[in-house]
Amino acid sequence: MAGRNVIVSGAASGIGFACADALLKQGDNVCAVDITPVAREKLAISGENFIEVKTDVGDATQCAAAV
């Protein structure tokens, strides 16, 4: 299913990064939330289907703002 809007936490590394990359490859729109910047050049970004929001997921106010 391509074209979904998805929020991926922990997208800067590990499983979160792998999930964000896989979703982008499927054609989904990804909002990456992480306190660490995402290595955009390593993601399968095509066009405007990716945004990044610096967020500390341990902070409820920041999480609410990211959504």
C-alpha positions, 0 to 999 in steps of 0.5 A: 500500500503506497501513499500512506502517511507514517510517523517513524520514531527513532528514525535516525538509526537502527530499526527506525531507520530501516523502517523509514527507508522501507516505507519510503521505498514503498512510496509512503510519506514518512515523518521521521521523528528523532532527537538525532538528525537523520542521514537523509542521503542514505534514505530512499527519498524521492521528491517531497515524501519525507520530513524530519522533526527533531523530537525527544520522544520522552517529552510529551509536549514535543511528541504532541508538537510533532504530530 
